[in-house]
Structures are given as C-alpha cells and as structure tokens.
Amino acid sequence: MKLYMVPAAPNPTKVMLYIAERFELGVDMHVETVMVNTLKGEQHSAAHLARNPFGTLPVLELADGSFLRESLSIIQYLEDKFPSASLLGDDLQSRAQARDLERIVETKIALPMSRYVHATNSPLGFAPDAKVAAEIEASLPQALDYVEALLDDGRSMLLGDRVSIADCTLQSGCQFARFGKTELLTLHPLIAAWDLRYRERPAARKVLKF
Ligand SMILES: N[C@@H](CCC(=O)N[C@@H](CS)C(=O)NCC(=O)O)C(=O)O
C-alpha cells in the first residue's frame, strides 16, 4: 500500500501518526509513503488528480491499485485490515467513545484550526480573512474547554492512558497551529501539557516536523 501525503498538513499527519502509533504497538502495516508537495501545487497535477479528483491528501493506494481519499476512511480501512492493537479500543463502548471524541476534535478543533491558519498565515498563499479568523477565535474555546475538562482527572492521553485516534487528530491540529505560528491551541494548560507529552512519543518524533 502507498500513502500519498505531505508533512505538516493536518489530514495526512493524522493518518501518519496513526500508522506510526500502530507500528510502535507492534503492527507493521507496510505502508510506503509518497510525498505530494502541496507547496509546489503537486496536488493539482494530472498524476495526483487521477488518484483523487478532489486534489487533496492523504490518499491511500490499495494493493489492487484502487484508492481511498478520505483520512478517516483510510484509518478505518487499516483498523479493519489489521485489527490487533487497535487505536479505537477493544470493546464496543470504548470504540464508540474513541470515534466520538475523534469527530469532536476533528470538526471542532483541527478543522477550524486549519481554516484559521489559512485565514491568517496560509502556507498555500490563500488571502487573509479576518472575519473567518474572528469567528474561529470565538468558537474554538468551547471545544478546547471540553478537552481541557477531560484531561482534568490526570489522564495522560485524551481517552485515558492509552493512545487513541483522538490523540492523533488533535496533534495533527496542534502541529498545523505551530506551522502557522498561532498559539491558540495551547492556551489551555492541560492541553498544553498533553501536547508536550504527546510530542515526546516515539511515533510523534518520527512523524512531526514542527
Ligand atoms: N476530508 C478530507 C480532507 C483532505 C484535505 O483537505 N487535505 C488537505 C491537507 S490537510 C489538502 O490536501 N489540501 C490541499 C488543497 O486543498 O489544495 C480528509 O479528511 O482526508
């Protein structure tokens, strides 16, 4: 399998952290990475559009030459294909909780953070948008307060002491925030401490560039 990706971008990073965490747990999924440089516009090349007409990353090429074009579907495919040492959990309820928190973190933190970076300091050269930035500054605290409250019981990772897909997604947003030179995600002390802790993990050290 081949993962088309670009370092630092949130959705590819989420999948790369997921693969690296599984590797640390003893599951080698034999995924080769292939860089598509979005800073050079390679996501719009004919070769990449043939893989993914939406021109985004990540894309996973399966052994039969077919493609998956959504980060969460890629993670779900890898979970189903390699079920041991899952990053979801072992029972129905923990799996549902991991998916639930991952969606909250993605839709209410990582995705708005990506829009915020593009509205303030876009690495892809998008025009600044003060209105979008202000809206996100106003809406982010609700989800950050929610995550801060989860961490208040002393857990080391978002769902306890075991890493989950929610950690991978939150860190993908945190890295993009660092890349975009905003501190908005680390003004909450427990999230800031989680961020430092997560970045010390072997998987994080392998994947993160910022
Ligand atoms: N829903 C997609 C979103 C993919 C996406 O927007 N990827 C960004 C990087 S995080 C991208 O490829 N941006 C380049 C572009 O839009 O030109 C997923 O979860 O994989």
The ligand as a Tripos MOL2 file, in Angstrom:
@<TRIPOS>MOLECULE
LIG
   20    19     1     0     0
SMALL
NO_CHARGES

@<TRIPOS>ATOM
      1 N1        -11.8340   15.3360    4.1790 N.3       1 LIG1
      2 C1        -10.5020   15.1390    3.6590 C.3       1 LIG1
      3 C2         -9.8100   16.4890    3.6200 C.3       1 LIG1
      4 C3         -8.4800   16.4070    2.8940 C.3       1 LIG1
      5 C4         -7.8070   17.7770    2.8290 C.2       1 LIG1
      6 O1         -8.4690   18.8470    2.7880 O.2       1 LIG1
      7 N2         -6.4750   17.7400    2.7740 N.am      1 LIG1
      8 C5         -5.6980   18.9580    2.7020 C.3       1 LIG1
      9 C6         -4.4590   18.8040    3.5670 C.3       1 LIG1
     10 S1         -4.8980   18.7040    5.2570 S.3       1 LIG1
     11 C7         -5.2270   19.1930    1.2830 C.2       1 LIG1
     12 O2         -4.9340   18.2570    0.5680 O.2       1 LIG1
     13 N3         -5.1210   20.4670    0.8750 N.am      1 LIG1
     14 C8         -4.5840   20.8270   -0.3920 C.3       1 LIG1
     15 C9         -5.5750   21.5690   -1.2280 C.2       1 LIG1
     16 O3         -6.7580   21.6610   -0.8290 O.co2     1 LIG1
     17 O4         -5.1720   22.0620   -2.2880 O.co2     1 LIG1
     18 C10        -9.7620   14.1300    4.5610 C.2       1 LIG1
     19 O5        -10.1450   14.0010    5.7340 O.co2     1 LIG1
     20 O6         -8.8580   13.4540    4.0920 O.co2     1 LIG1
@<TRIPOS>BOND
     1     1     2 1
     2     2     3 1
     3     2    18 1
     4     3     4 1
     5     4     5 1
     6     5     6 2
     7     5     7 1
     8     7     8 1
     9     8     9 1
    10     8    11 1
    11     9    10 1
    12    11    12 2
    13    11    13 1
    14    13    14 1
    15    14    15 1
    16    15    16 2
    17    15    17 1
    18    18    19 2
    19    18    20 1
@<TRIPOS>SUBSTRUCTURE
     1 LIG1         1 GROUP 0 **** ****
